[in-house]
């Protein structure tokens, strides 16, 4: 019996819940939002969809955080979403207080859950949650960038995306680290297959800029990230042991930060493949850790000072 809880039923929360429910691998789903009417009406929509798909998943709605209990996986997407012109780090102060509230409440009724952070800035919010809860948590990390990279390479080279492999690591944001020594096309390294058709620079530019371009035109990035997060949840629930570039907690100096590292995801989280990366890719990852720590430490200190 698998039970998955969703904290926050905004646009991204709804899309993730829809992707999970229509995939049929969950026995029970709990939808939490402070707006009780919204969760109820969203439940009705979902029931209509599940009826035509003949999916038997039970849906429970609540506006009480304490009623979210006995979850196998808790997906946290509540908070203020990124808007046009926002840097993900700009969202820190707006959402950190909410993550602290969740951290102090959810583990009491969900002691054995796997926690997945989606709220932005996603890696930093995972670290805030872990700091105040003491609970292990991952974020979607750079798995979204990884899929953007693979899809762009496939589109530009006119090949099936299933032939493209490789990972982006580091931060879901400015400190994304492209692990080029992991990138292959049909098992052959990228540079040999791409020749003069596509450059590393073009790929990196696309991956780093496409989210802002999508947000400027249609208001948010939703379907891509939601499907990626559904796959993370599925990998945990069905014990796929799939390598995904989620952000995992890493001790750096005096804080625990979250960094995207290709990691085996199943009933257990880990190990990562960091030990098998090339020296060049390890150096990129270490630089990303340094950048994320510097930004997180300053924002965290400011937040802690403001809550005294």
C-alpha positions in Angstrom: 0.0 0.0 0.0 1.7 3.2 -1.2 0.6 6.6 0.1 1.9 9.8 -1.5 1.1 13.3 -0.1 1.2 16.6 -1.9 1.8 19.8 0.0 0.5 22.7 -2.0 -1.9 22.4 -4.9 -0.9 25.3 -7.1 -0.2 25.0 -10.7 2.9 22.8 -10.4 1.5 20.8 -7.5 -1.6 20.1 -9.5 0.4 19.0 -12.5 2.6 16.7 -10.5 -0.4 15.1 -8.7 -2.1 14.6 -12.1 1.0 12.9 -13.5 1.4 10.6 -10.5 -2.3 9.7 -10.3 -2.7 9.0 -14.0 0.4 6.8 -14.0 -1.5 4.5 -11.7 1.4 3.4 -9.3 -0.1 5.1 -6.1 -2.7 3.4 -3.9 -3.6 6.6 -2.0 -2.9 10.2 -2.6 -3.3 13.0 -0.1 -3.8 16.6 -1.4 -3.1 19.3 1.1 -3.7 23.0 0.6 -4.9 25.8 2.9 -7.7 26.4 0.4 -10.1 23.6 1.1 -12.5 24.4 -1.7 -9.6 24.3 -4.2 -8.5 20.9 -3.1 -12.1 19.6 -3.3 -12.7 20.9 -6.8 -9.3 19.6 -8.0 -10.2 16.2 -6.5 -13.4 16.2 -8.5 -11.5 16.9 -11.7 -9.0 14.1 -10.9 -11.8 11.6 -10.2 -13.2 12.3 -13.6 -9.9 11.7 -15.2 -9.3 8.5 -13.2 -12.7 7.2 -14.2 -11.9 7.2 -17.9 -8.5 5.7 -17.2 -10.0 3.1 -14.9 -7.4 3.9 -12.2 -8.5 3.0 -8.7 -6.3 5.3 -6.6 -8.0 6.8 -3.5 -7.8 10.6 -3.2 -8.0 12.3 0.2 -8.1 16.1 0.6 -7.4 18.2 3.6 -6.7 21.8 4.7 -5.1 20.6 7.9 -1.4 19.9 7.9 -1.8 17.6 10.8 -4.1 15.3 8.8 -1.3 14.6 6.3 0.0 11.4 7.9 1.6 7.9 7.3 3.0 9.0 3.9 5.6 7.0 2.0 6.5 10.0 0.0 5.8 13.7 0.7 6.1 16.1 -2.2 6.4 19.8 -1.1 5.5 22.3 -3.8 3.8 25.0 -1.7 5.1 28.6 -1.8 5.4 31.5 -4.1 6.3 30.5 -7.6 9.0 32.1 -9.8 7.7 35.0 -11.8 9.1 36.7 -14.9 12.4 38.5 -14.0 12.8 36.5 -10.7 16.0 34.8 -9.8 15.3 31.6 -8.0 17.4 32.9 -5.1 15.1 35.9 -4.8 12.4 33.5 -3.7 14.4 32.4 -0.6 13.0 34.9 1.9 9.5 34.5 0.6 9.4 30.7 1.0 11.9 29.9 3.8 9.4 30.7 6.6 6.9 28.3 5.0 9.5 25.5 4.8 10.4 26.0 8.4 6.7 25.6 9.3 6.5 22.3 7.3 9.7 21.1 8.8 8.4 21.5 12.3 5.1 19.8 11.5 5.2 17.1 8.8 7.8 14.7 10.3 5.6 14.3 13.4 2.9 12.6 11.4 5.1 11.2 8.6 8.2 9.9 10.4 9.1 7.3 7.8 8.4 9.3 4.7 10.8 10.1 1.9 10.6 13.9 1.3 10.9 15.5 -2.1 11.3 19.3 -2.4 9.8 21.1 -5.4 9.3 24.7 -4.0 11.9 27.2 -5.4 14.7 27.9 -4.9 14.4 24.1 -4.7 17.9 23.1 -3.5 18.0 25.8 -0.8 14.5 25.0 0.3 15.5 21.4 0.8 18.4 22.5 2.9 16.1 24.8 5.0 13.6 21.9 5.5 16.4 19.5 6.6 18.0 22.1 8.9 14.8 22.6 10.9 13.4 19.0 10.7 16.6 16.9 10.9 14.9 14.7 8.2 16.7 13.5 5.1 15.2 15.2 2.0 16.1 15.4 -1.7 15.0 18.0 -4.2 14.3 17.6 -7.9 17.8 19.1 -8.3 19.2 19.2 -11.8 17.2 16.3 -13.2 15.1 18.9 -15.0 18.2 20.4 -16.6 19.4 16.9 -17.4 16.2 16.2 -19.4 16.3 19.6 -21.0 19.8 18.9 -22.2 19.0 15.5 -23.5 15.9 16.7 -25.3 17.7 19.6 -26.9 20.5 17.4 -28.2 18.1 14.9 -29.6 16.0 17.6 -31.3 19.0 19.4 -32.9 20.6 16.2 -34.1 17.4 14.7 -35.3 17.7 11.5 -33.2 15.4 9.8 -30.7 15.9 11.2 -27.2 16.4 7.6 -25.9 19.8 7.5 -27.6 21.0 10.5 -25.6 22.5 9.9 -22.1 24.4 12.1 -19.6 23.8 14.4 -16.7 23.7 18.0 -15.5 24.7 18.4 -11.8 25.2 21.2 -9.3 22.5 23.7 -8.7 19.0 24.0 -10.3 20.0 27.5 -11.3 23.1 29.6 -12.1 25.6 27.0 -10.7 24.4 24.2 -13.0 27.4 22.0 -13.9 27.4 20.1 -17.2 29.1 16.8 -16.8 30.2 16.5 -20.4 32.2 13.4 -19.8 29.0 11.5 -19.0 27.2 12.7 -22.2 26.9 10.2 -24.9 24.9 9.6 -28.1 24.2 5.9 -28.8 27.0 5.1 -26.4 29.6 7.4 -28.2 30.9 10.6 -26.6 29.0 13.7 -27.5 31.9 15.6 -29.3 32.5 12.7 -31.7 28.8 12.4 -32.6 27.9 16.1 -32.8 30.9 17.1 -34.9 30.1 20.6 -36.2 26.3 20.2 -35.9 26.0 21.2 -32.3 28.4 22.7 -29.7 28.6 22.4 -26.0 28.1 26.1 -25.7 24.8 26.0 -27.6 23.5 23.2 -25.4 24.5 25.0 -22.2 23.0 28.3 -23.4 19.7 26.6 -24.2 19.4 24.7 -20.9 20.2 27.8 -18.8 17.9 30.2 -20.7 14.9 28.1 -21.8 13.1 28.3 -18.4 13.0 32.1 -18.4 11.9 32.1 -22.0 9.0 29.7 -21.3 8.0 31.7 -18.2 8.0 35.0 -20.1 5.6 33.6 -22.7 3.3 31.1 -20.9 3.8 32.1 -17.3 5.5 29.1 -15.8 7.4 25.9 -16.5 5.0 23.1 -15.5 4.7 20.0 -17.7 8.4 19.3 -18.0 9.3 19.6 -14.3 6.1 17.9 -13.2 6.8 14.8 -15.3 10.4 14.7 -14.1 9.2 14.9 -10.5 6.6 12.2 -11.1 9.5 9.9 -12.3 11.4 10.7 -9.1 8.4 9.7 -7.0 7.8 6.6 -9.1 11.4 5.5 -8.8 11.1 5.7 -5.0 7.7 3.9 -4.8 8.5 1.1 -7.3 12.1 0.7 -6.3 13.4 1.4 -9.8 17.0 2.0 -8.7 17.3 4.5 -11.5 20.1 7.0 -11.7 18.7 10.5 -11.6 20.4 13.9 -11.0 18.5 14.8 -7.8 19.9 17.1 -5.2 21.1 15.3 -2.1 22.5 16.7 1.2 26.2 17.3 1.3 28.1 18.6 4.3 30.1 21.7 3.2 32.0 23.7 5.8 29.5 24.5 8.6 26.3 23.8 6.8 24.5 21.0 4.9 23.7 22.1 1.4 21.8 20.3 -1.4 23.6 19.6 -4.7 22.5 17.8 -7.8 24.5 14.7 -8.2 23.6 11.6 -10.3 22.3 9.3 -7.7 20.5 5.9 -7.6 16.9 6.4 -6.6 14.8 3.6 -5.3 13.3 2.6 -1.9 16.7 3.8 -0.7 18.4 7.0 -1.9 22.0 6.4 -3.1 24.7 5.8 -3.7 25.7 8.6 -6.1 28.1 8.1 -9.1 30.3 11.0 -8.0 33.2 8.6 -7.4 33.1 7.5 -11.1 33.1 11.0 -12.6 36.2 12.3 -14.5 38.5 14.8 -12.7 37.2 17.6 -14.9 33.6 16.8 -14.0 34.4 16.5 -10.3 36.1 19.9 -10.4 32.9 21.4 -11.9 30.8 19.8 -9.2 33.1 21.1 -6.4 32.9 24.6 -7.9 29.1 24.4 -7.9 29.2 23.3 -4.2 31.3 26.4 -3.4 28.9 28.7 -5.2 25.8 27.2 -3.7 27.2 27.3 -0.2 28.2 31.0 -0.4 24.8 32.0 -1.6 22.9 29.8 0.8 25.0 30.7 3.8 24.4 34.4 3.3 20.6 34.0 2.7 20.3 31.6 5.6 22.1 33.9 8.1 19.9 36.8 7.0 16.8 34.6 7.5 17.8 33.3 10.9 18.6 36.9 12.0 15.1 38.1 10.9 13.4 35.3 12.9 15.0 36.1 16.2 
